[in-house]
Amino acid sequence: MTGVILYQRDECQLCDRALEVMAAAGVGEFDSVWIDEHPGLTARYGTRVPVLARPAAGNDAGAELDWPFDAETVRAFLRITRA
């Protein structure tokens, strides 16, 4: 796992735009999770996708960044979550 996850849906134009923004922000590796394949994730993220997230680990509760976001917001999110 890379530490950054993009929750998305199939045939989602906003998700395609989020990928473009992430590329512009210089996001390297990340994991994609298609929520349509998981009823629990569909219930949680269905109206929120795309969502960029850092999973919880240890004492870190994780963080999520809901759409809309731009390249600068993504860079700031990644700086904060990596600190």
C-alpha positions in Angstrom: 0.0 0.0 0.0 1.3 3.4 -0.9 -0.3 5.4 1.9 -2.6 7.4 -0.5 -5.9 6.0 -1.8 -8.3 7.5 -4.4 -11.8 6.2 -3.9 -13.6 6.4 -7.2 -16.4 4.9 -9.3 -16.4 3.5 -12.8 -17.4 5.9 -15.5 -17.0 8.9 -13.2 -16.1 12.1 -15.0 -15.2 13.8 -11.7 -12.9 10.9 -10.9 -11.2 11.4 -14.2 -10.7 15.1 -13.4 -9.4 14.1 -9.9 -6.7 12.0 -11.6 -5.7 14.9 -13.8 -5.5 17.2 -10.7 -3.4 14.5 -8.8 -1.0 14.3 -11.8 -0.7 18.1 -11.9 0.0 18.0 -8.1 2.8 15.5 -8.7 1.2 12.7 -6.8 3.3 9.6 -7.5 2.1 6.1 -6.6 -1.4 5.7 -5.1 -4.0 3.0 -4.7 -7.3 3.2 -6.6 -10.4 1.7 -4.9 -13.5 1.4 -7.0 -16.3 1.6 -4.5 -19.0 0.0 -6.8 -17.4 -3.4 -6.0 -17.9 -2.9 -2.2 -21.4 -2.2 -0.7 -19.9 -0.8 2.5 -17.7 1.6 0.6 -20.6 2.6 -1.7 -22.7 3.5 1.3 -19.8 5.5 2.8 -18.5 7.3 -0.3 -21.3 7.0 -2.9 -22.1 10.7 -3.1 -18.7 11.9 -2.1 -16.4 10.4 -4.8 -13.8 11.1 -5.7 -12.1 11.1 -2.3 -8.4 11.2 -1.7 -7.5 9.5 1.6 -4.7 8.4 3.9 -5.7 5.3 5.7 -5.6 5.1 9.5 -2.5 3.5 10.9 -1.3 3.2 14.5 -2.1 6.5 16.3 -2.9 8.2 13.1 -6.7 8.4 12.4 -6.1 9.1 8.7 -7.5 11.9 6.7 -9.8 12.4 3.7 -10.0 15.1 1.1 -13.3 15.3 -0.7 -13.9 16.6 -4.2 -13.6 19.3 -5.3 -9.9 19.8 -4.9 -7.1 21.4 -6.9 -3.4 20.7 -7.3 -2.4 23.1 -4.5 -5.0 21.6 -2.1 -3.7 18.1 -2.9 -0.1 19.2 -2.3 -1.0 20.8 1.0 -3.0 17.7 2.0 0.0 15.5 1.3 2.4 17.8 3.1 0.1 17.8 6.2 -0.5 14.0 6.1 3.3 13.2 5.7 4.4 15.5 8.5 
